Amino acid sequence: MLTARLAYATAARAMDLVHLAWPRGRGHMERNLRHVLQTDDPDTLRHWSRRQLRRYGELLIDEARLQRLEAQDCLDALVTEQWPLMDAILRDDRPLLFALMHFGSWDVAGAALAARMRTVTPGRDFHVLVETVGSAALDRALQRNRRRLGMIPIDVERAPLSALRALRRGGAVGVLFDRPLGAAEPGLDLRLFDAPCRLPDGMARLALASEARVIPLALQRLPGPPFRFRPLVDFEFDYAPSGDRTADAQSLTQRVLDVHAGWIAQAPDQWYQFRPFFLEPAETSPPSPASAGASHLGRPD
């Protein structure tokens, strides 16, 4: 435990240095946080951007620890009294699509879900959509460890239809859907904290094409001893498609985004967006049928 505490403390100090030495990234974080926190106060934004990088340092230590942990360790790290509700979701016969953002710890969430499924619904696989991270060696290491922890990675760039096939077989898929897009990129025009943003439509398209049950999910790091998390789940979330796929994708994604907004507001330092997420006024434009109809999947790494 002392070694783990030392690792987290060292990561925090290292991220303080990153905060000082990375003005461009710090600027992106503070512009994003301006909308989340609803303030332009520079001291407040600087404080929270520093906290955000410190939490991200903890996430990096978590990822390193996952190389030595088992899926059951991740499950045991979850603090909740809502397992009966979660188990009811896992026993649902419908395809399950877990919609996550880059908040808290998504790999711990995936490993914990995979472990719980083995107990509650043996034989039901948990797939995760992944994209490359720019290094072949790192990609191989990440996917090898995810498989060891019970997740089945699906490369969205090479086999995007595999996720749809997995859902149609009654499986479960986890998708990180909050990859920000530029105004000119095909996607959905949405709002978060009453500010415009543009995101891929792949999560919603997968759900609509497979008639999956969508479950907004996040894993919030808890204070105190390292490696403790609270699952955040909207157990009541539901949607009724109208038959207009473009409008349904827009509505579904916005509603999932609204759920996550409440969780981000509780812990703004655990939402890891180091790129501009919100569109500036000059970038906003009304959605066109061509852009709204294009199918893109978010970055689930």
C-alpha positions in Angstrom: 0.0 0.0 0.0 2.9 2.4 0.8 4.4 1.7 -2.6 1.1 2.5 -4.3 0.6 5.7 -2.3 4.1 6.8 -3.2 3.4 6.1 -6.9 0.2 8.2 -6.8 2.0 11.0 -4.9 4.9 11.0 -7.4 2.4 11.2 -10.3 0.7 14.2 -8.7 4.0 16.0 -8.4 4.9 15.1 -12.0 1.6 16.4 -13.2 2.1 19.7 -11.4 5.2 20.1 -13.5 3.3 19.2 -16.7 0.7 21.8 -15.7 3.4 24.5 -15.6 5.3 23.3 -18.7 2.3 22.7 -21.1 0.6 26.0 -21.7 -1.2 24.8 -24.8 -2.9 21.9 -23.1 -3.6 24.0 -20.0 -5.3 26.5 -22.2 -7.5 23.8 -23.7 -8.4 22.5 -20.3 -9.3 25.9 -19.0 -11.4 26.8 -22.0 -13.3 23.5 -21.5 -13.6 24.0 -17.8 -15.0 27.5 -18.3 -18.2 26.0 -19.6 -18.3 23.2 -17.0 -17.7 25.5 -14.1 -19.6 28.4 -15.6 -16.9 30.9 -14.6 -14.2 33.0 -16.3 -12.2 33.5 -13.1 -8.6 32.7 -14.0 -7.6 31.5 -10.5 -10.6 29.1 -10.4 -9.8 27.7 -13.8 -6.1 27.3 -13.1 -7.0 25.5 -9.8 -9.3 23.0 -11.5 -7.0 22.4 -14.5 -4.2 21.5 -12.1 -6.6 19.2 -10.2 -7.6 17.6 -13.5 -4.0 16.8 -14.5 -3.4 15.4 -11.0 -6.4 13.1 -11.4 -5.1 12.1 -14.8 -1.8 11.2 -13.2 -3.7 8.8 -10.9 -5.4 7.3 -13.9 -2.0 6.6 -15.5 -0.9 4.9 -12.3 -4.1 2.8 -12.4 -3.3 1.8 -15.9 0.1 0.6 -14.9 -1.3 -1.3 -11.9 -3.8 -3.0 -14.2 -0.9 -4.9 -15.7 -0.6 -6.8 -12.3 -4.2 -6.9 -11.2 -7.0 -9.3 -12.1 -10.5 -8.4 -13.2 -11.8 -9.4 -9.7 -9.5 -6.8 -8.1 -11.3 -4.2 -10.3 -14.7 -5.5 -9.3 -13.7 -5.5 -5.6 -12.6 -1.8 -5.9 -16.1 -0.7 -6.7 -18.1 0.8 -3.7 -21.8 0.6 -4.3 -25.0 -0.9 -2.8 -26.7 -1.1 -6.2 -25.5 -4.5 -7.3 -29.1 -5.9 -7.5 -30.0 -3.1 -10.0 -26.8 -3.7 -12.0 -27.3 -7.4 -12.1 -30.8 -6.9 -13.4 -29.3 -5.0 -16.3 -26.8 -7.7 -17.0 -29.6 -10.3 -17.0 -31.6 -8.3 -19.6 -32.0 -10.4 -22.7 -31.6 -7.3 -25.0 -28.2 -6.3 -26.4 -26.5 -4.0 -23.9 -24.6 -0.8 -25.0 -22.7 0.9 -22.2 -22.1 4.6 -23.1 -19.1 6.1 -21.3 -17.1 9.3 -21.5 -13.4 9.9 -20.7 -14.3 10.3 -17.1 -12.9 8.5 -14.0 -11.5 5.1 -15.1 -13.0 3.4 -18.1 -10.6 0.4 -18.2 -11.4 -0.4 -14.6 -15.0 -0.2 -15.4 -14.6 -2.6 -18.3 -12.6 -5.1 -16.3 -15.2 -4.9 -13.4 -18.1 -5.4 -15.8 -16.4 -8.4 -17.5 -15.8 -10.0 -14.1 -19.4 -9.4 -12.9 -20.8 -10.8 -16.2 -18.9 -14.0 -15.7 -20.8 -14.5 -12.4 -24.2 -13.2 -13.3 -24.5 -14.1 -17.0 -21.9 -16.8 -17.9 -21.2 -16.9 -21.6 -22.1 -13.3 -22.3 -19.1 -11.4 -23.7 -18.2 -7.8 -23.0 -16.7 -6.1 -26.0 -15.0 -2.7 -26.0 -14.4 -0.5 -29.0 -10.9 0.7 -29.4 -8.8 2.9 -31.7 -5.1 2.9 -32.1 -3.0 5.2 -29.9 -0.2 5.9 -32.3 2.3 3.2 -31.1 2.0 -0.4 -32.4 3.8 -1.8 -29.4 1.6 0.2 -26.9 -1.5 -0.8 -28.8 -0.5 -4.5 -28.5 0.2 -4.2 -24.8 -3.1 -2.4 -24.1 -5.3 -4.8 -26.0 -3.4 -7.9 -24.6 -4.1 -6.6 -21.1 -7.7 -5.8 -21.8 -8.2 -9.4 -23.1 -6.5 -10.7 -20.0 -9.0 -8.7 -17.9 -11.9 -10.3 -19.7 -12.7 -7.6 -22.3 -12.8 -8.3 -26.0 -11.3 -5.4 -27.9 -12.8 -4.5 -31.3 -10.7 -2.3 -33.5 -13.2 0.3 -34.8 -10.9 1.2 -37.7 -10.5 -2.3 -39.0 -13.6 -4.1 -38.0 -16.4 -1.6 -37.1 -19.2 -4.0 -38.0 -17.9 -6.5 -35.4 -19.5 -4.4 -32.7 -22.9 -4.5 -34.4 -22.6 -8.3 -34.9 -21.7 -8.7 -31.2 -24.8 -6.7 -30.2 -27.1 -8.5 -32.5 -25.9 -11.8 -30.9 -27.1 -10.4 -27.6 -23.7 -9.3 -26.3 -22.6 -6.2 -24.4 -20.4 -3.5 -25.8 -18.7 -0.5 -24.1 -18.3 2.7 -26.1 -16.5 5.9 -25.2 -18.4 8.4 -27.3 -17.0 11.8 -26.3 -14.3 12.3 -29.0 -14.7 16.0 -30.0 -15.1 16.9 -33.6 -14.4 20.1 -35.5 -17.4 22.0 -37.0 -16.5 20.7 -40.5 -16.3 17.0 -39.5 -19.3 14.7 -40.0 -21.1 14.2 -36.7 -23.8 15.5 -34.4 -24.3 19.1 -33.2 -25.0 18.8 -29.5 -24.8 20.9 -26.3 -23.1 20.2 -23.1 -23.4 22.7 -20.2 -25.4 24.8 -22.6 -22.4 25.2 -24.9 -22.1 23.8 -28.5 -20.1 20.7 -29.2 -19.8 18.2 -32.0 -19.5 14.4 -31.4 -19.5 11.2 -33.5 -22.9 9.5 -34.0 -21.5 5.9 -33.9 -22.7 5.1 -30.4 -26.3 6.0 -31.3 -26.2 4.3 -34.7 -25.0 1.1 -33.1 -27.8 1.2 -30.5 -30.5 2.0 -33.1 -29.3 -0.7 -35.6 -29.1 -3.4 -32.9 -32.1 -2.2 -30.8 -29.8 -2.3 -27.8 -30.5 -1.1 -24.4 -28.4 1.9 -23.7 -26.9 2.3 -20.2 -25.0 5.6 -19.4 -22.1 4.6 -17.2 -19.1 6.2 -15.5 -16.7 5.2 -12.8 -15.8 8.0 -10.3 -12.6 7.8 -8.3 -13.2 8.1 -4.6 -11.0 10.1 -2.2 -9.0 8.3 0.5 -7.3 5.0 -0.1 -6.1 4.6 -3.7 -8.0 2.5 -6.2 -11.6 2.9 -4.9 -14.4 3.8 -7.3 -18.1 4.5 -7.3 -20.1 3.3 -10.3 -22.5 5.9 -11.7 -25.3 4.3 -13.7 -28.6 5.7 -15.0 -30.7 2.6 -14.3 -33.9 4.3 -15.6 -32.5 5.5 -19.0 -34.7 4.5 -21.9 -35.5 5.7 -25.4 -38.2 5.1 -28.0 -37.0 5.5 -31.6 -39.3 7.4 -33.9 -38.0 5.7 -37.1 -36.1 8.7 -38.3 -32.5 7.4 -37.8 -30.9 10.9 -38.1 -33.2 12.5 -35.6 -33.1 9.5 -33.3 -29.3 9.5 -33.3 -29.3 13.2 -32.4 -31.8 12.8 -29.7 -30.3 9.7 -28.1 -26.8 11.1 -28.0 -28.0 14.4 -26.5 -29.9 12.6 -23.8 -26.9 10.4 -22.9 -24.7 13.5 -22.9 -27.2 15.2 -20.5 -26.8 12.3 -18.0 -23.0 12.5 -18.1 -23.2 16.3 -17.6 -24.6 15.7 -14.1 -21.7 13.4 -13.2 -19.1 15.7 -14.7 -20.5 18.6 -12.6 -20.0 16.5 -9.5 -16.3 15.9 -10.3 -15.0 18.3 -13.0 -11.4 17.2 -12.4 -12.2 13.6 -13.5 -13.3 14.5 -17.0 -10.2 14.2 -19.1 -10.4 16.4 -22.2 -7.1 17.9 -23.2 -8.3 19.1 -26.6 -10.8 21.8 -27.4 -14.2 20.2 -26.7 -16.6 23.0 -27.2 -17.1 24.9 -30.5 -16.3 28.5 -30.6 -19.2 30.8 -31.9 -17.5 31.2 -35.3 -17.3 27.4 -35.7 -21.0 26.6 -35.0 -23.2 25.9 -38.0 -26.6 24.2 -38.4 -26.3 20.5 -39.0 -26.7 19.4 -42.5 -28.3 16.1 -43.6 -25.0 14.9 -45.0 -23.0 15.6 -41.9 -25.7 14.4 -39.5 -26.2 11.2 -41.4 -22.5 10.1 -41.5 -21.6 7.2 -39.2 -18.6 7.6 -36.9 -17.6 5.9 -33.8 -16.0 7.6 -30.8 -12.5 6.9 -29.4 -12.9 4.2 -26.7 -9.3 4.0 -25.5 
